């Protein structure tokens, strides 16, 4: 089954060109099924690129998905046309009475910014707290993990000395966990962050289940026992070229970034990078939709979720 998106969203033509089945709202109106309602809170600067990446991940599921876009506020974006934001994005005030099967909160370009100095700290706190009663399962990506750990566990920001950038090997820690079902014992995933998530910190200060981790990158994947919260410290949704774009951006800004680890062929930035994480990324999003959303969400969204 396809993912259902607005007729004129740029992802329609892009993904159809990749032979990925997406369904426009007009066509979906003629199908008598109850699609999963998934909301994306997009905090990334290049919003259209992030939309495309996440729609691509979600569209690999056999479930029909009704996809909505949410913005944190009406601040003008340097990288996304205002017409696009006004056409496709909704404000929290417009949707706060709704219920959703799934919510994805993206990373944000906040680097070393302390939590207390985040411009929209109050807004994201409100949305994350709201999600506990209005969303069956929420996935936090990269910076959103930092925000959620602060809100749920009062966990302060823990910074690495150098930015973690590149593709790292991870170990699957629980063979029979549904979120990592089908994962190899070891798999690769991209990271791009200053925040640090050591295994001992997560074990000692949260009640989360650590599902995958890396010696170099720390905790990668963790989840609450009730499956309502999934934390992904990396960027499994990234395209093959995204880390390269970030590297050249930082280089042009005079930041003298390190070459992303295990990413370019022979560690040569002049070489075109390839994705080595796509299969596990697709599995992660498919398993989340199936086992953490579809299997436990109620048919009537304004009722309490079924027991796991």
Protein Blocks (a to p, Z undefined) as FASTA:
>chain_A
ZZdddfklmklmmmmmnopacddfklmmmpccdddddddddfbfblmlmmmmmmmmmmmp
cbdcddddddfblcdcfkbcfklmmmmpccfklmmmpccfbdcdddddekjacfklpmkl
mmmmmmmmmmmmmcfbdcdehjlmmmmmmmmnopacdddfbdcedddddddfbfklmklg
oiafbdcdddddfbdcdfklmmmmccbdcfbdcfklopfbdcdfklpaccdfblfkbcfk
lmmmmmmmmmmnonopacdehkbghhiakbccddfklmmmmmmmmmmmmmmmmmmpcfbl
kbccddZZ
